[in-house]
Amino acid sequence: MAESKPAWFKLSEDWLATIIGLIFVLIVGIGVLGPGPQTAKITTAAGESMGVEVLARDDWKVTATIGGEKFKIASPYTTLESGKTYAYECRDGQITPLTEAIDTATREDADKAYISLQNNCEAKVVLTYQTDLAIRWPVFGLFTE
Amino acid sequence: MAVNQAAAKSSPVQKESNAIAVKWGGLLTGALMLILLTVLVAELDDWIGSTFKERDVAQNPLEYPLTAVVIGLIANGLLRVTNLYHFVKPAIRTELFLKVGLVILGARISLDDLVTTGTGGLIQALIMVCSVFMFSWWLGGKLKLNPTLRAVMASAVSVCGVSAAIAAAGAVLARKEEVTYVSALVIIVALPMMVLMPPVAHAIGLSDDVAGAWFGGNIDTTAAVVGAGTIFSDDAQAVASIVKLGQNVMIGFVAFALALYFATVIEKDKEGAKKPSVSMIWQRFPKFVIGFVLVSILVSADAFSPEIVKELNSANKWIFALAFVAIGLDFHVSSVKEMGWRPVGVFMGATVFNTTLALLAAWLIFGVLGF
């Protein structure tokens, strides 16, 4: 070691790690892999009406509960277009999507979609819209659970 | 005959190209193996967590760093038995994986927290590095270790393990064997400490901040510090990492001071001895800290949405899991067998001193003063 510069002494590893880390942060950060996992939740008490703006995407997963019990919505809206409102109604213990999405492109935030829920049931209703992780490798979500 | 002569002439070139092919083959095979082992760790962690949940234990007591290290150790043993260890060794880059993970960890730590914890961490680092270095140096002198081994060992115990040992070795022109000895000791001692210190911290009722600062100030390798912090809690992981980074920053100053001391005192009469340049402080500075701070600034300035930050945190766990698997793969005891008892005695004595002082400093700075 005294005579020559040792081959095993590599300072460049620090810069390499910095560059790899920053590239990773920038790729994920600027949304190259997607805008990240999205979650939108509408919680309505009996008789209440609520809405929420979400990103216009085609990979939404929809779940719902009525009075804390899971409820499977038949044919929920999973593909949302910008500037449109997607309405749901809870009546007689059933959540149903209204047949037509309403064009509301004049809304202030028209580049997003809008989900609304009219709760005419007698219990609290929760409607949840979720998307996958931006990094959609199947096992990537393991550590996030 | 002519054919044989041609073959003989081309053989060195062929040998070199064969060696390159084997190296790349080992690198790619090793990388694939590491990825598969990390996926196995994630699957196992998920399964272990679910099994505990089914038994009404909400928190998985076997955190993923432990699972990762155990998987790494098993793979280590299998690779050595099958003589494949040296083939895949080029892919086992524990320090690199860890540094990448630390850069991304910046996404979890706001600039405010970084300044507050970082200030406390730097104060603690200054106390720890000076005290532990002086104690180790003194103990090494008492047990008659040669000056270069004393310098390498004191730096490793007081600053940040293997990286500090390498930096100190460069500064005092130590022998490569001395660095290998000390590096092996650092890894052998850090691994049990990573596993044992979190339950001890729980048992004596330390808060997240104090426990994190204790791990960061005491455990020698950054990987094991992050591992112990992760086992304790997410907040402890953040504090432990910041405190350890504070110590990492000291490498340059320690290396410069050592080089100066050796040039002016130990080797003053030696022919060709050169005085070190101040630029050594920058040369030894852990550059990945810049990346860590930069990411923390970006996140604090709301450059990324909360969803993206969540995604970065998930990626960070994967990279740390990869690093923890690599810790298990890196583990080896053969170098220590050749050392004899005196260097081991100095190292253990310094570690006990380090553990006690770090607990006191962490309690005072992060518990009483509230950094």
Interface residues (C-beta under 8 A of the other chain):
Chain A: M1 A2 P6 W8 F9 L11 E13 D14 W15 L16 A17 T18 I19 I20 G21 L22 F24 V25 V28 G29 G31 L33 P35 G36 P37 Q38 T39 L133 A134 I135 V139 F140 G141 L142 F143 T144 E145
Chain B: V39 A42 E43 D45 D46 G49 Y64 R93 E95 L96 K99 V100 G101 L102 V103 I104 G106 A107 I166 A169 G170 L173 A174 R175 K176 V179 Q283 R284 P286 K287 F288 I290 G291 F292 L294 V295 L298 A303 F304 S305 E307 I308 K310 E311 L312 S314 A315 K317 W318 A321
